[in-house]
Amino acid sequence: MRILLNTKAETIPDDLAEEPLLFVLRDHFGLNGPKFGCGVSSCGACTVVVDGEAQRSCLLPAGSLDGKAILTLEGLSAGAKLHPFQQSWIAESVPQCGYCQNGQIMTAYALLAARPEAGADDIAEAMDGVLCRCGTQARIHKAIIRAQAMMREER
């Protein structure tokens, strides 16, 4: 199975076709952005972007992704230059434990990539299913708004 992983052509071995994408990304490709949280696609820690849409990778069979483009947290930055989401997360001091940050960033990225002018209600709705047990939702929201402004300036 051929995929485009963080803009690079890769192959998923046939013997991993039934494995959840999360474990293929972490164990086969060595990408540690997506996290194992709940294992039932409820918390969002495992979120990646597949063909432009935020997807929970913990239950997504790797074999269903032939020909798809997959973006992980590691693929957001361009070399040493951090993506506006990464920059805004730092500027707003978002992370506490940091466990949910992958899911938060990748969900927000997919939303703003599809709808650059999304409003506060759209952002709140998109982020509703990504759990943060540390209670940093207000900082997460501020960081998304900041990233949105930065991305607007880059266009």
DSSP file with accessible surface (Angstrom, degrees, kcal/mol):
  #  RESIDUE AA STRUCTURE BP1 BP2  ACC     N-H-->O    O-->H-N    N-H-->O    O-->H-N    TCO  KAPPA ALPHA  PHI   PSI    X-CA   Y-CA   Z-CA
    1    1 A M              0   0   38      0, 0.0    11,-3.1     0, 0.0     2,-0.4   0.000 360.0 360.0 360.0 129.0    0.0    0.0    0.0
    2    2 A R  E     +A   11   0A 130      9,-0.2    65,-3.9     7,-0.0    66,-0.4  -0.812 360.0 169.5-101.6 136.3    1.4    3.3   -1.0
    3    3 A I  E     -A   10   0A   7      7,-2.6     7,-2.9    -2,-0.4     2,-0.7  -0.916  37.0-123.8-135.1 163.9    0.6    6.5    0.9
    4    4 A L  E     -Ab   9  69A  77     64,-2.5    66,-3.5    -2,-0.3     2,-0.7  -0.955  33.2-170.8-107.7 107.3    1.9   10.0    1.0
    5    5 A L  E >  S-Ab   8  70A   9      3,-3.0     3,-1.7    -2,-0.7    66,-0.2  -0.909  70.7 -22.3-108.4 112.6    3.1   10.6    4.5
    6    6 A N  T 3  S-     0   0   27     64,-3.1    -1,-0.2    -2,-0.7    65,-0.1   0.915 128.4 -51.8  51.9  46.6    4.0   14.1    5.4
    7    7 A T  T 3  S+     0   0  128     63,-0.3     2,-0.4    -3,-0.2    -1,-0.3   0.462 119.1 110.2  70.7   9.3    4.5   14.8    1.7
    8    8 A K  E <  S-A    5   0A 132     -3,-1.7    -3,-3.0     0, 0.0     2,-0.2  -0.938  73.4-117.4-116.4 131.7    6.8   11.8    1.3
    9    9 A A  E     +A    4   0A  54     -2,-0.4     2,-0.3    -5,-0.2    -5,-0.2  -0.467  45.1 169.1 -65.8 128.8    5.9    8.7   -0.7
   10   10 A E  E     -A    3   0A  47     -7,-2.9    -7,-2.6    -2,-0.2     2,-0.4  -0.919  28.3-132.6-137.1 164.2    5.9    5.7    1.7
   11   11 A T  E     -A    2   0A  62     -2,-0.3    -9,-0.2    -9,-0.2    55,-0.0  -0.976   7.4-149.9-122.1 132.2    4.8    2.1    1.6
   12   12 A I        -     0   0    0    -11,-3.1     5,-0.1    -2,-0.4    -2,-0.0  -0.896  32.9-117.3 -95.0 121.1    2.8    0.3    4.3
   13   13 A P    >   -     0   0   38      0, 0.0     3,-2.2     0, 0.0     4,-0.2  -0.277  18.2-121.4 -58.8 143.7    3.8   -3.4    4.4
   14   14 A D  G >  S+     0   0  130      1,-0.3     3,-1.7     2,-0.2     4,-0.3   0.826 110.4  63.9 -56.2 -33.4    0.9   -5.7    3.5
   15   15 A D  G 3  S+     0   0  135      1,-0.3    -1,-0.3     2,-0.1     3,-0.2   0.611 101.3  52.5 -71.8  -6.4    1.3   -7.5    6.9
   16   16 A L  G X  S+     0   0   36     -3,-2.2     3,-1.3     1,-0.1    46,-0.4   0.334  76.1 106.0-105.0   7.2    0.3   -4.2    8.6
   17   17 A A  T <  S+     0   0   19     -3,-1.7    46,-3.0     1,-0.3    47,-0.3   0.825  82.8  44.0 -58.4 -34.5   -2.9   -3.7    6.6
   18   18 A E  T 3  S+     0   0  166     -4,-0.3    -1,-0.3    -3,-0.2    -2,-0.1   0.561  92.9 102.5 -89.5  -7.7   -5.1   -4.7    9.5
   19   19 A E  S <  S-     0   0   85     -3,-1.3    43,-3.0     1,-0.1    44,-0.3  -0.465  85.0-100.4 -73.1 146.2   -3.2   -2.7   12.1
   20   20 A P  B >>  -E   61   0B  31      0, 0.0     4,-1.6     0, 0.0     3,-0.7  -0.405  30.1-121.1 -62.3 141.2   -4.6    0.6   13.3
   21   21 A L  H 3> S+     0   0    0     39,-3.3     4,-3.2    36,-0.3     5,-0.3   0.862 109.1  66.3 -52.8 -37.7   -2.9    3.5   11.5
   22   22 A L  H 3> S+     0   0    0     35,-2.2     4,-2.4     1,-0.2    -1,-0.2   0.921 104.5  42.1 -51.6 -48.0   -1.8    4.9   14.9
   23   23 A F  H <>>S+     0   0   65     -3,-0.7     4,-3.0    34,-0.3     5,-0.7   0.849 112.7  53.3 -73.8 -31.5    0.5    1.9   15.6
   24   24 A V  I  X>S+     0   0    4     -4,-1.6     5,-1.9     3,-0.2     4,-1.5   0.936 111.8  46.5 -65.6 -44.0    1.8    1.9   12.0
   25   25 A L  I  <5S+     0   0    0     -4,-3.2     6,-2.8     3,-0.2    -2,-0.2   0.936 122.0  35.7 -62.7 -45.8    2.7    5.5   12.4
   26   26 A R  I  <5S+     0   0   69     -4,-2.4     4,-0.3    -5,-0.3    -2,-0.2   0.940 129.1  29.3 -75.6 -47.8    4.4    5.1   15.8
   27   27 A D  I  <5S+     0   0  126     -4,-3.0    -3,-0.2    -5,-0.2    -2,-0.2   0.847 130.2  31.4 -88.0 -36.3    6.0    1.7   15.5
   28   28 A H  I  <<S+     0   0   88     -4,-1.5    -3,-0.2    -5,-0.7    -4,-0.1   0.884 132.5  28.3 -89.5 -43.0    6.8    1.3   11.8
   29   29 A F  S   <S-     0   0   40     -5,-1.9    -3,-0.2    -4,-0.2    -4,-0.1   0.531  97.8-127.5 -97.7  -8.7    7.4    5.0   10.8
   30   30 A G        +     0   0   47     -4,-0.3     2,-0.6    -6,-0.3    -4,-0.2   0.767  54.6 149.4  71.1  26.6    8.7    6.2   14.2
   31   31 A L        +     0   0   27     -6,-2.8    -1,-0.2    -7,-0.2    -2,-0.1  -0.831  22.2 179.7 -97.0 120.6    6.3    9.2   14.4
   32   32 A N        +     0   0   86     -2,-0.6    -1,-0.1     1,-0.1    -6,-0.1   0.311  55.9  93.9-107.0   8.3    5.4   10.0   17.9
   33   33 A G  S    S+     0   0    5     -8,-0.1    69,-0.2    69,-0.1    70,-0.1   0.987  74.5  68.2 -62.3 -58.1    3.0   13.0   17.4
   34   34 A P  S    S-     0   0    0      0, 0.0     2,-0.3     0, 0.0    12,-0.3  -0.428  79.1-155.6 -65.2 133.1   -0.2   10.9   17.4
   35   35 A K        -     0   0   53     10,-2.2     2,-0.7    64,-0.1    23,-0.1  -0.815  18.9-120.3-111.6 151.7   -0.8    9.5   20.8
   36   36 A F        +     0   0   90     -2,-0.3     0, 0.0     1,-0.2     0, 0.0  -0.811  48.8 149.6 -85.5 118.9   -2.7    6.5   22.1
   37   37 A G  S    S-     0   0   37     -2,-0.7    -1,-0.2    63,-0.0    63,-0.0   0.671  71.7 -10.8-112.5 -75.2   -5.3    7.9   24.4
   38   38 A C  S    S-     0   0   47      0, 0.0    -2,-0.1     0, 0.0     0, 0.0   0.710  70.8-138.7-105.4 -27.1   -8.6    5.9   24.6
   39   39 A G  S    S+     0   0   19      1,-0.1    -3,-0.0     0, 0.0     0, 0.0   0.516  87.8  81.0  77.8   4.2   -8.3    3.4   21.8
   40   40 A V  S    S-     0   0   91     19,-0.0    -1,-0.1     0, 0.0    16,-0.0   0.110 106.9-106.4-128.2  19.5  -12.0    3.9   20.9
   41   41 A S  S    S+     0   0   45      1,-0.1    15,-0.1    14,-0.0    18,-0.0   0.768  90.7 108.8  66.3  28.9  -11.7    7.1   18.8
   42   42 A S        +     0   0   74      1,-0.0    89,-0.1    88,-0.0    -1,-0.1   0.732  69.8  45.6-106.0 -27.4  -13.3    9.2   21.5
   43   43 A C  S    S-     0   0    7     87,-0.1    88,-2.0    88,-0.0    -1,-0.0   0.766  86.4-136.6 -96.0 -27.4  -10.5   11.4   22.9
   44   44 A G    >   +     0   0    0     86,-0.2     3,-1.8    -9,-0.0    63,-0.1   0.398  65.1 123.5  92.0  -4.5   -8.7   12.7   19.8
   45   45 A A  T 3  S+     0   0    3      1,-0.3   -10,-2.2    58,-0.1    58,-0.2   0.787  76.3  52.2 -62.2 -22.8   -5.1   12.3   21.0
   46   46 A C  T 3  S+     0   0    4    -12,-0.3    11,-0.9    56,-0.1    -1,-0.3   0.329  80.7 143.2 -95.0   8.5   -4.5   10.1   17.9
   47   47 A T  E <   +C   56   0A   0     -3,-1.8     2,-0.3     9,-0.2     9,-0.2  -0.210  18.0 166.7 -62.5 134.9   -5.8   12.6   15.3
   48   48 A V  E     -C   55   0A   0      7,-2.5     7,-3.3     5,-0.1     2,-0.6  -0.847  38.0-109.4-131.3 169.8   -4.1   12.9   11.9
   49   49 A V  E     -CD  54  71A   6     22,-2.6    22,-3.0    -2,-0.3     2,-0.5  -0.930  30.1-171.4-107.7 122.3   -5.2   14.6    8.7
   50   50 A V  E >  S-CD  53  70A  13      3,-3.0     3,-2.1    -2,-0.6    20,-0.2  -0.969  74.4 -23.6-116.0 116.9   -6.1   12.2    5.9
   51   51 A D  T 3  S-     0   0   86     18,-3.1    -1,-0.2    -2,-0.5    19,-0.1   0.881 130.5 -46.8  47.5  43.3   -6.8   13.8    2.5
   52   52 A G  T 3  S+     0   0   45     17,-0.3     2,-0.4     1,-0.2    -1,-0.3   0.375 118.4 104.7  87.9  -3.9   -7.6   17.1    4.3
   53   53 A E  E <  S-C   50   0A 125     -3,-2.1    -3,-3.0    61,-0.0     2,-0.2  -0.920  74.2-115.5-116.1 137.3   -9.9   15.7    7.0
   54   54 A A  E     -C   49   0A  39     -2,-0.4     2,-0.4    -5,-0.2    -5,-0.2  -0.492  41.9-179.3 -65.9 128.1   -9.2   15.1   10.7
   55   55 A Q  E     -C   48   0A  64     -7,-3.3    -7,-2.5    -2,-0.2     2,-0.6  -0.991  32.0-122.1-133.1 143.3   -9.3   11.4   11.4
   56   56 A R  E >   -C   47   0A  58     -2,-0.4     3,-0.5    -9,-0.2     4,-0.4  -0.741  23.3-164.4 -83.3 119.8   -8.8    9.4   14.5
   57   57 A S  T 3  S+     0   0    0    -11,-0.9   -35,-2.2    -2,-0.6   -36,-0.3   0.603  70.5  82.2 -86.4  -9.1   -6.0    6.9   13.7
   58   58 A C  T 3  S+     0   0    7      1,-0.2    -1,-0.2   -37,-0.2   -35,-0.1   0.784 108.7  23.1 -69.8 -25.4   -6.5    4.5   16.6
   59   59 A L  S <  S+     0   0  102     -3,-0.5    -1,-0.2   -39,-0.1    -2,-0.2   0.394  95.3 109.6-117.1   0.5   -9.3    2.6   14.9
   60   60 A L  S    S-     0   0   29     -4,-0.4   -39,-3.3    -3,-0.1   -38,-0.2  -0.685  70.1-129.0 -83.8 112.6   -8.5    3.4   11.2
   61   61 A P  B >   -E   20   0B  54      0, 0.0     3,-1.8     0, 0.0   -43,-0.1  -0.423   7.8-138.8 -63.9 130.8   -7.1    0.3    9.5
   62   62 A A  G >  S+     0   0    0    -43,-3.0     3,-1.8   -46,-0.4   -45,-0.2   0.856 100.6  64.5 -57.7 -33.8   -3.8    1.1    7.7
   63   63 A G  G >  S+     0   0   29    -46,-3.0     3,-0.6     1,-0.3    -1,-0.3   0.655  90.7  64.8 -66.8 -14.5   -5.0   -1.0    4.8
   64   64 A S  G <  S+     0   0   66     -3,-1.8    -1,-0.3   -47,-0.3    -2,-0.2   0.435  90.1  70.1 -85.8   2.7   -7.8    1.4    4.0
   65   65 A L  G X   +     0   0    4     -3,-1.8     3,-2.6    -4,-0.1    -1,-0.2   0.258  58.1 145.2-109.3  12.7   -5.4    4.2    3.2
   66   66 A D  T <  S+     0   0   97     -3,-0.6   -63,-0.2     1,-0.3     3,-0.1  -0.274  80.3   7.4 -55.2 126.8   -3.9    3.1   -0.1
   67   67 A G  T 3  S+     0   0   65    -65,-3.9    -1,-0.3     1,-0.3   -64,-0.2   0.457 102.1 130.2  81.3   2.4   -3.3    6.2   -2.2
   68   68 A K    <   -     0   0   79     -3,-2.6   -64,-2.5   -66,-0.4     2,-0.5  -0.531  58.0-126.3 -90.1 156.4   -4.2    8.6    0.6
   69   69 A A  E     -b    4   0A  36    -66,-0.2   -18,-3.1    -2,-0.2     2,-0.5  -0.892  27.3-167.6-100.3 125.2   -2.2   11.7    1.8
   70   70 A I  E     -bD   5  50A   3    -66,-3.5   -64,-3.1    -2,-0.5     2,-0.5  -0.958   4.8-167.3-118.5 130.6   -1.6   11.6    5.6
   71   71 A L  E     - D   0  49A  27    -22,-3.0   -22,-2.6    -2,-0.5     2,-0.2  -0.975   7.2-176.6-119.3 128.6   -0.3   14.5    7.6
   72   72 A T    >   -     0   0    0     -2,-0.5     3,-1.7   -24,-0.2     4,-0.4  -0.692  46.1 -94.5-113.1 173.0    0.9   14.2   11.2
   73   73 A L  G >> S+     0   0   37      1,-0.3     3,-1.5    -2,-0.2     4,-0.5   0.874 124.8  59.9 -53.6 -38.0    2.1   16.8   13.6
   74   74 A E  G 34 S+     0   0   69      1,-0.3    -1,-0.3     2,-0.1     3,-0.2   0.763 100.5  56.5 -64.2 -24.5    5.7   16.1   12.5
   75   75 A G  G <4 S+     0   0   25     -3,-1.7    -1,-0.3     1,-0.2    -2,-0.2   0.498  87.2  78.6 -87.6  -3.3    4.7   17.1    9.0
   76   76 A L  T <4 S+     0   0   15     -3,-1.5    -1,-0.2    -4,-0.4    -2,-0.1   0.912  80.2  72.1 -72.1 -42.8    3.5   20.6    9.8
   77   77 A S  S  < S-     0   0   38     -4,-0.5     2,-0.8    -3,-0.2     5,-0.2  -0.384  75.0-136.7 -77.1 152.8    6.8   22.3   10.2
   78   78 A A  B >   -F   81   0C  76      3,-2.2     3,-1.9    -2,-0.1     2,-0.2  -0.859  66.0 -63.5-107.8  91.6    9.0   23.2    7.2
   79   79 A G  T 3  S-     0   0   70     -2,-0.8    -2,-0.1     1,-0.3     0, 0.0  -0.463 118.9 -12.8  66.8-127.1   12.4   22.2    8.4
   80   80 A A  T 3  S+     0   0  106     -2,-0.2     2,-0.6    -3,-0.1    -1,-0.3   0.617 116.3  97.5 -82.4 -12.0   13.4   24.4   11.3
   81   81 A K  B <  S-F   78   0C 116     -3,-1.9    -3,-2.2     1,-0.0     2,-0.1  -0.678  72.2-137.7 -83.7 116.5   10.5   26.8   10.7
   82   82 A L        -     0   0   68     -2,-0.6    -5,-0.1    -5,-0.2    -2,-0.1  -0.425  19.8-110.1 -71.1 147.6    7.5   26.0   12.9
   83   83 A H     >  -     0   0   30     -2,-0.1     4,-2.7     1,-0.1     3,-0.4  -0.383  34.1-105.5 -69.3 152.9    4.0   26.1   11.5
   84   84 A P  H  > S+     0   0    3      0, 0.0     4,-2.8     0, 0.0     5,-0.2   0.849 122.5  55.7 -51.9 -33.1    1.8   28.9   12.8
   85   85 A F  H  > S+     0   0    0      2,-0.2     4,-2.2     1,-0.2     5,-0.2   0.938 109.2  45.2 -65.8 -43.0   -0.1   26.4   14.9
   86   86 A Q  H  > S+     0   0   31     -3,-0.4     4,-1.8     1,-0.2    -1,-0.2   0.926 114.7  48.6 -65.4 -42.0    3.1   25.3   16.6
   87   87 A Q  H  X S+     0   0   68     -4,-2.7     4,-2.7     1,-0.2    -2,-0.2   0.914 112.6  47.7 -63.0 -43.4    4.2   28.9   17.0
   88   88 A S  H  X S+     0   0    0     -4,-2.8     4,-2.4    -5,-0.3    -1,-0.2   0.858 106.9  56.6 -69.8 -33.2    0.9   30.0   18.5
   89   89 A W  H  <>S+     0   0    9     -4,-2.2     5,-2.2    -5,-0.2     4,-0.2   0.916 112.1  43.3 -62.6 -40.2    0.8   27.0   20.9
   90   90 A I  H ><5S+     0   0  112     -4,-1.8     3,-1.5     3,-0.2    -2,-0.2   0.942 113.1  51.1 -69.0 -47.3    4.1   28.2   22.3
   91   91 A A  H 3<5S+     0   0   52     -4,-2.7    -2,-0.2     1,-0.3    -1,-0.2   0.848 114.6  43.0 -61.2 -34.7    3.1   31.9   22.4
   92   92 A E  T 3<5S-     0   0   27     -4,-2.4    -1,-0.3    -5,-0.2    -2,-0.2   0.370 105.3-127.5 -93.4   4.5   -0.1   31.1   24.3
   93   93 A S  T < 5 +     0   0   81     -3,-1.5    -3,-0.2    -4,-0.2    -4,-0.1   0.910  49.2 162.4  51.1  48.9    1.6   28.6   26.6
   94   94 A V      < +     0   0    0     -5,-2.2    46,-0.1    -6,-0.2     4,-0.1   0.952  36.3  81.3 -67.7 -54.1   -1.0   26.0   25.8
   95   95 A P        +     0   0   66      0, 0.0     0, 0.0     0, 0.0     0, 0.0  -0.264  34.4 157.2 -67.2 140.2    0.5   22.7   26.9
   96   96 A Q  S    S-     0   0  118      0, 0.0    -2,-0.0     0, 0.0    -3,-0.0   0.458  93.1  -2.2-110.8 -84.1    0.4   21.5   30.4
   97   97 A C  S    S-     0   0   95      1,-0.1     0, 0.0     4,-0.0     0, 0.0   0.838  90.5-147.7 -75.7 -29.4    0.8   17.7   30.3
   98   98 A G    >   +     0   0   24     -4,-0.1     3,-0.9     1,-0.0     4,-0.5   0.356  59.4 121.8  86.7  -5.7    0.8   18.0   26.5
   99   99 A Y  T 3  S+     0   0  108      1,-0.3     3,-0.4     2,-0.1     4,-0.3   0.888  77.8  40.0 -62.8 -38.4   -0.9   14.6   25.8
  100  100 A C  T 3> S+     0   0   13      1,-0.2     4,-2.4     2,-0.1     3,-0.3   0.562  87.8  97.0 -86.3  -6.5   -3.8   16.0   23.9
  101  101 A Q  H <> S+     0   0   17     -3,-0.9     4,-2.9     1,-0.2     5,-0.3   0.842  78.4  55.6 -59.5 -38.1   -1.8   18.6   21.9
  102  102 A N  H  > S+     0   0    5     -4,-0.5     4,-2.7    -3,-0.4     5,-0.3   0.964 112.3  43.1 -55.2 -52.1   -1.4   16.5   18.8
  103  103 A G  H  > S+     0   0    0     -4,-0.3     4,-2.0    -3,-0.3     5,-0.3   0.884 114.3  50.7 -63.3 -39.4   -5.2   16.0   18.5
  104  104 A Q  H  X S+     0   0    4     -4,-2.4     4,-2.2     2,-0.2     5,-0.2   0.956 115.1  41.6 -62.8 -50.3   -5.9   19.7   19.3
  105  105 A I  H  X S+     0   0    9     -4,-2.9     4,-3.0    -5,-0.2    -2,-0.2   0.934 116.3  47.1 -66.3 -46.2   -3.4   21.0   16.7
  106  106 A M  H  X S+     0   0    0     -4,-2.7     4,-2.3    -5,-0.3    -1,-0.2   0.886 113.1  49.0 -69.0 -34.3   -4.3   18.5   13.9
  107  107 A T  H  X S+     0   0   13     -4,-2.0     4,-2.1    -5,-0.3    -1,-0.2   0.941 114.7  44.6 -66.8 -46.1   -8.0   19.0   14.4
  108  108 A A  H  X S+     0   0    1     -4,-2.2     4,-2.7    -5,-0.3     5,-0.3   0.905 111.8  53.8 -65.3 -39.5   -7.7   22.8   14.3
  109  109 A Y  H  X S+     0   0   56     -4,-3.0     4,-2.4     1,-0.2     5,-0.2   0.940 108.8  48.1 -59.5 -48.3   -5.3   22.5   11.3
  110  110 A A  H  X S+     0   0    8     -4,-2.3     4,-1.8     1,-0.2     5,-0.2   0.910 112.1  50.6 -60.6 -41.3   -7.8   20.5    9.3
  111  111 A L  H  X S+     0   0   20     -4,-2.1     4,-2.9     1,-0.2    -2,-0.2   0.961 114.8  40.8 -60.4 -52.6  -10.6   22.9   10.1
  112  112 A L  H  < S+     0   0    3     -4,-2.7    -1,-0.2     1,-0.2    -2,-0.2   0.782 110.8  57.4 -74.2 -23.9   -8.7   26.0    9.1
  113  113 A A  H  < S+     0   0   56     -4,-2.4    -1,-0.2    -5,-0.3    -2,-0.2   0.895 117.6  34.9 -67.6 -37.4   -7.2   24.3    6.0
  114  114 A A  H  < S+     0   0   72     -4,-1.8    -2,-0.2     1,-0.2    -1,-0.2   0.833 136.6  21.9 -82.8 -35.2  -10.7   23.6    4.8
  115  115 A R    ><  +     0   0  117     -4,-2.9     3,-2.1    -5,-0.2    -1,-0.2  -0.683  64.9 178.4-137.1  79.8  -12.3   26.8    6.2
  116  116 A P  T 3  S+     0   0   49      0, 0.0    -1,-0.1     0, 0.0    -4,-0.1   0.749  83.8  49.6 -57.7 -24.9   -9.7   29.5    6.7
  117  117 A E  T 3  S+     0   0  117     35,-0.0    -5,-0.1    -5,-0.0    31,-0.0   0.109  77.8 151.6-102.9  23.1  -12.4   32.0    7.8
  118  118 A A    <   -     0   0    4     -3,-2.1     2,-0.1    -7,-0.1    -6,-0.0  -0.236  38.1-133.3 -54.7 139.2  -14.0   29.7   10.4
  119  119 A G     >  -     0   0   33      1,-0.1     4,-2.5     4,-0.0     5,-0.2  -0.294  28.1 -90.0 -89.9 178.8  -15.6   31.7   13.2
  120  120 A A  H  > S+     0   0   54      1,-0.2     4,-2.6     2,-0.2     5,-0.2   0.870 126.5  50.3 -58.1 -40.5  -15.5   31.1   17.0
  121  121 A D  H  > S+     0   0  140      2,-0.2     4,-2.4     1,-0.2    -1,-0.2   0.899 110.1  50.3 -67.0 -39.1  -18.5   28.9   17.0
  122  122 A D  H  > S+     0   0   51      2,-0.2     4,-2.5     1,-0.2    -2,-0.2   0.905 112.2  47.8 -63.2 -42.5  -17.1   26.7   14.1
  123  123 A I  H  X S+     0   0    1     -4,-2.5     4,-2.4     2,-0.2    -2,-0.2   0.942 111.5  49.5 -64.2 -47.3  -13.8   26.4   16.0
  124  124 A A  H  X S+     0   0   55     -4,-2.6     4,-1.0     1,-0.2    -2,-0.2   0.915 112.2  48.7 -59.3 -41.9  -15.6   25.5   19.3
  125  125 A E  H >< S+     0   0  154     -4,-2.4     3,-0.5     1,-0.2     4,-0.4   0.932 112.4  47.3 -64.7 -44.6  -17.7   22.9   17.5
  126  126 A A  H 3< S+     0   0   34     -4,-2.5     3,-0.5     1,-0.2    -1,-0.2   0.880 116.0  44.6 -64.5 -36.9  -14.7   21.3   15.7
  127  127 A M  H >< S+     0   0   21     -4,-2.4     3,-2.0     1,-0.2    -1,-0.2   0.602  87.0  93.3 -85.8  -9.5  -12.7   21.2   18.9
  128  128 A D  T << S+     0   0  133     -4,-1.0    -1,-0.2    -3,-0.5    -2,-0.1   0.820  84.2  50.3 -56.2 -34.7  -15.5   19.8   21.1
  129  129 A G  T 3  S+     0   0   31     -3,-0.5     2,-0.7    -4,-0.4    -1,-0.3   0.420  89.0  89.1 -89.4   4.5  -14.5   16.2   20.6
  130  130 A V  S <  S-     0   0    6     -3,-2.0   -86,-0.2   -86,-0.1     2,-0.2  -0.889  74.8-140.9-105.2 110.9  -10.8   16.6   21.5
  131  131 A L        -     0   0   74    -88,-2.0     2,-0.4    -2,-0.7   -27,-0.1  -0.457  20.9-176.2 -78.6 139.0  -10.4   16.1   25.2
  132  132 A C    >   -     0   0   12     -2,-0.2     3,-0.7     1,-0.1     5,-0.2  -0.950   4.2-174.9-129.7 110.8   -8.1   18.1   27.4
  133  133 A R  T 3  S+     0   0  200     -2,-0.4    -1,-0.1     1,-0.2    -2,-0.0   0.601  79.9  65.7 -81.5 -12.3   -8.1   16.9   31.0
  134  134 A C  T 3  S-     0   0   46      3,-0.0    -1,-0.2     0, 0.0    -2,-0.0   0.588 106.2-121.5 -84.6 -12.8   -5.8   19.8   32.1
  135  135 A G    <   +     0   0   52     -3,-0.7     3,-0.4     1,-0.1     4,-0.2   0.802  66.8 136.7  81.1  30.6   -8.4   22.4   31.3
  136  136 A T     >  +     0   0    3      1,-0.2     4,-2.6     2,-0.1     3,-0.3   0.174  26.1 119.9 -95.5  21.9   -6.5   24.5   28.8
  137  137 A Q  H  > S+     0   0   99      1,-0.2     4,-2.7     2,-0.2    -1,-0.2   0.854  72.1  53.7 -56.2 -38.3   -9.4   24.9   26.4
  138  138 A A  H  > S+     0   0   75     -3,-0.4     4,-2.2     1,-0.2    -1,-0.2   0.923 112.0  44.3 -64.7 -41.7   -9.4   28.7   26.7
  139  139 A R  H  > S+     0   0   82     -3,-0.3     4,-2.4     2,-0.2    -2,-0.2   0.873 111.5  54.3 -68.9 -36.5   -5.7   28.9   25.8
  140  140 A I  H  X S+     0   0    5     -4,-2.6     4,-2.3     2,-0.2    -2,-0.2   0.948 108.9  48.4 -60.3 -46.8   -6.2   26.4   23.0
  141  141 A H  H  X S+     0   0   66     -4,-2.7     4,-2.3     1,-0.2    -2,-0.2   0.925 111.7  49.2 -60.5 -44.9   -9.0   28.6   21.6
  142  142 A K  H  X S+     0   0  119     -4,-2.2     4,-2.4     1,-0.2    -1,-0.2   0.896 110.4  51.4 -61.8 -39.2   -6.7   31.7   21.8
  143  143 A A  H  X S+     0   0    0     -4,-2.4     4,-2.8     2,-0.2    -1,-0.2   0.892 108.4  51.2 -67.1 -36.5   -3.9   29.8   20.1
  144  144 A I  H  X S+     0   0    0     -4,-2.3     4,-2.8     2,-0.2    -2,-0.2   0.933 110.7  48.2 -65.8 -44.1   -6.2   28.7   17.2
  145  145 A I  H  X S+     0   0   67     -4,-2.3     4,-2.2     2,-0.2    -2,-0.2   0.916 112.7  49.2 -61.9 -41.6   -7.3   32.3   16.7
  146  146 A R  H  X S+     0   0  107     -4,-2.4     4,-2.4     2,-0.2    -2,-0.2   0.933 111.9  47.9 -63.3 -46.0   -3.6   33.4   16.8
  147  147 A A  H  X S+     0   0    0     -4,-2.8     4,-2.8     1,-0.2     5,-0.2   0.905 108.9  54.8 -62.1 -40.2   -2.7   30.7   14.2
  148  148 A Q  H  X S+     0   0   14     -4,-2.8     4,-2.1     1,-0.2    -1,-0.2   0.927 109.5  46.6 -59.6 -44.3   -5.6   31.7   12.0
  149  149 A A  H  X S+     0   0   34     -4,-2.2     4,-2.1     2,-0.2    -1,-0.2   0.911 112.5  50.1 -64.2 -42.1   -4.4   35.3   12.0
  150  150 A M  H  X S+     0   0   39     -4,-2.4     4,-1.4     1,-0.2    -2,-0.2   0.913 110.9  48.8 -64.0 -40.2   -0.8   34.2   11.2
  151  151 A M  H  X S+     0   0   34     -4,-2.8     4,-0.9     1,-0.2    -1,-0.2   0.868 108.0  54.9 -68.1 -34.8   -2.0   32.0    8.4
  152  152 A R  H >< S+     0   0  103     -4,-2.1     3,-0.7    -5,-0.2    -1,-0.2   0.910 107.3  50.4 -62.2 -42.6   -4.1   34.9    7.0
  153  153 A E  H 3< S+     0   0  161     -4,-2.1    -1,-0.2     1,-0.2    -2,-0.2   0.813 106.4  55.8 -64.8 -32.4   -0.9   37.0    6.9
  154  154 A E  H 3<        0   0  109     -4,-1.4    -1,-0.2    -5,-0.1    -2,-0.2   0.693 360.0 360.0 -74.3 -21.4    1.0   34.3    5.1
  155  155 A R    <<        0   0  170     -4,-0.9    -3,-0.0    -3,-0.7    -4,-0.0  -0.217 360.0 360.0 -73.2 360.0   -1.5   34.1    2.2
